[in-house]
Amino acid sequence: MLDFSLLHLPTFRASFIGGFLFRVGVGALPFLLPLLLQLGFKLDPFQSGLITFSAAVGALTMKAGRVRFSSASASAPC
């Protein structure tokens, strides 16, 4: 399914490794952000949770707005 000989290409290897590191970083963000807020900024767990929760709600709202906007503009006449 996956041709590992493509990793011999320097550009493909660089983009593969960069994409992997980006995905790991984005995946770790929900776990590391509360730690940063509590240990780094000395917030209590409730305040840290409120900030993390509002960031998640904002991300979901932006995604829902983008889907609604793109579906509405697709059906609009030119």
Secondary structure as GFF3:
##gff-version 3
##sequence-region A 1 78
A	DSSP	three_ten_helix	4	8	.	.	.	ID=ss1
A	DSSP	alpha_helix	10	35	.	.	.	ID=ss2
A	DSSP	pi_helix	36	40	.	.	.	ID=ss3
A	DSSP	alpha_helix	45	75	.	.	.	ID=ss4
###
